Amino acid sequence: MKLYDSAGAPNPRRVKIYLAEKGIDVPIEDVSIPKGEHRGEPYLAKNPLGQVPILELDDGTVLAESIAICRYFEELHPDPPLFGADALDRARVEMWQRHMEFQLFIPYAMVFRNTHDFFKGRIPQVAEWGEVNRKALTKAFGWLDAELSEREFVAGDRYTVADITAQCGFDFFGKILKLMPGDDHKNLNRWYQAVSARPSAQV
Ligand SMILES: N[C@@H](CCC(=O)N[C@@H](CS)C(=O)NCC(=O)O)C(=O)O
C-alpha cells in the first residue's frame, strides 16, 4: 500500500495527521504539485482528477478522497476512535467534519485559488469570489469561537477527524493567506494551540 502526497499540501496532511494519531505507518510517495506531476502521467492513470492524496492498495485499488482514506483505516484500526465512538457520537463527528469542510476549508481554498499568486496563470481566477469567501471566513471564525466556548474540541470532548480538517485549514491556508483568527477569538486560539501541540501536528 502507498499514500501519494505532495509535501506541504493540506489535504494529504489530513491523512498524515490521522495516521500519526493512530500510529499507522504507510509508505509515502511525493507527487509534486509545484512541478505539475499531479497533472501528468503516470499519476493521472491512478487519479484522473489529478489531485492528492490517493491511497493505492496492493491490488491496485485506489481511494481518492482524504476522508474516504481515513474511513478505510478507521474500519481496520478502530482505536482510538477518530470518527466517533457510538451512533450519536459518529453522527456528531460527521456533522462537524462536514461543517469544517464547508465553513472553513472550502472557503479558505476559494480565497487561496482566486487571489493568490501561486495560481496566476495556472487556473482562471475570480478575485471577487475570493473576497466573498474571505468575508465568510471572518464570520465563520466568530461562529466557531462561540462553539468552542462549550467544549474542548470541535466535535466534543475528544480530538477527532473534524479537528484535523480544521487545523489543516488554519495551518496551510490561514498562514499562507495571513487570514487567521484574531486575538479576540480566545476559544479558537486556545483550541488551535492545543491541537498544534499534539505530536501528530509535526507531520
Ligand atoms: N476532496 C479532496 C480534495 C483533494 C485536493 O484538492 N487536493 C489538492 C492538494 S491539497 C490538489 O491535489 N490540488 C491540485 C489540483 O487540484 O490541481 C480530498 O480531500 O482528497
The ligand as a Gaussian input file, in Angstrom:
#p B3LYP/6-31G(d) Opt

LIG

0 1
 N      -11.620000      16.455000      -1.620000
 C      -10.291000      16.057000      -1.988000
 C       -9.517000      17.303000      -2.381000
 C       -8.128000      16.993000      -2.853000
 C       -7.387000      18.251000      -3.265000
 O       -7.975000      19.296000      -3.632000
 N       -6.051000      18.177000      -3.192000
 C       -5.216000      19.287000      -3.578000
 C       -3.985000      19.348000      -2.693000
 S       -4.370000      19.827000      -1.055000
 C       -4.748000      19.074000      -5.004000
 O       -4.445000      17.956000      -5.370000
 N       -4.650000      20.160000      -5.766000
 C       -4.125000      20.115000      -7.076000
 C       -5.148000      20.462000      -8.114000
 O       -6.366000      20.462000      -7.820000
 O       -4.714000      20.735000      -9.220000
 C       -9.635000      15.318000      -0.816000
 O       -9.938000      15.662000       0.322000
 O       -8.861000      14.412000      -1.026000

